[in-house]
Amino acid sequence: MLIDELKLNIRAGKGGDGVVRWRHEKGKEFSGPSGGDGGKGADVFIEATRDIALLARYKHLKKIIAENGQDGMNNSKHGRDGEDLFIKLPIGAVVTNLETKKKFSLERENQKIKILSGGRGGLGNENFKSSTNTRPKNFTYGKDGESGEFFIELEMIADAGLVGLPNAGKTSLINILTNSNHKIGNYEFTTLSPNLGNLFGFILADIPGLIENSSAGKGLGIKFLRHIKRTKILIHCISADNKDIIKAYKTIKKELKDYGDLDEKEEYIVITKTDLVNPKILELIASNLRQMNMNIFFCSIFDLDSINNLKSKIYKILNSKEL
């Protein structure tokens, strides 16, 4: 199951403490202070990768703590800085600091964003030497690193998103188009998280079935609508045996619009399960839908020619977006 949201408590590294040390040279009773400064605590970065399942790695973690800076040493040696921490997340992840409300968005592979700064290292006693204080015992402690509770949600960046009412045949379609093996069933909400597939190098996302008032949170609602925001095109799947094709189409279009003008995305209609309907009825369906959208394709998972034709069409459309 795809993990697409979680909370993490994250803390940057604490700075190392400054120390009180004395320099001892041969033949001299006292040679002065030599306490080194503490190292800086590690910063925390998020880094984007193409692994869509990465969030599952952090599912059971309560806290992530970056490395502390090392304490100062004698002979004026500074402590080592903490090694910066890079938290790998999928492209499309949006990370929100729940206290400050600041958002960080990962939109391209290998993108790195600092979300927390490590604490400054403390000062050793050598820093406090003066003409009037030749034997300072002063030092400072390292500062705590920044910390916070973060909400991480995945807004998948897919090349094409399959949308439609529950049981519109989206999962069966993505399985056969991309040779995937996602769970299917003849009942609503079989898909409880987005399914992904690879079509000649392009990522297709099967968005779980939307229903009327999804944009207001009904059913699985907004949890899945957010995954549509970053898809390049929409493939609107409608089952040919739906009793009211036009209503089914308008229902999804309204939810897309109400959520945030997602209905303005480039859209292609795919009438699925054409093996269940008389060809004359399909002609009538096409005639009615073309009044609203001219980009209409027909397919059945039991008709290899229709599947190969659809594969070719989708590939050409997506390939043109890359030029």
ABEGO torsion letter per residue (X at the ends): XBBABBBBBBBBBBBBBBBBBBBBBBGBABAEBABBBBBBBBBBBBBBBABAAAAAAAAABABBBBBBBBBBBBGGBBBBBBBBBBBBBBBGBBBBBAAAGBBBBBABBGBBBBABBBBBBBBBAAAABBAABABBABBBBBBBBBBEBBBBBBBBBBABBBBEBBGAGAAAAAAAAAGBBBBBBBBBGABABBBBBBBGGBBBBBBBBBBBGAAAGBEAEAAAAAAAAABABBBBBBBAABABAAAAAAAAAAAAAAAGGAAABBBBBBBBGAAABBAAAAAAAAAAAAAABABBBBBBAABAAAAAAAAAAAAAAAAAAAX
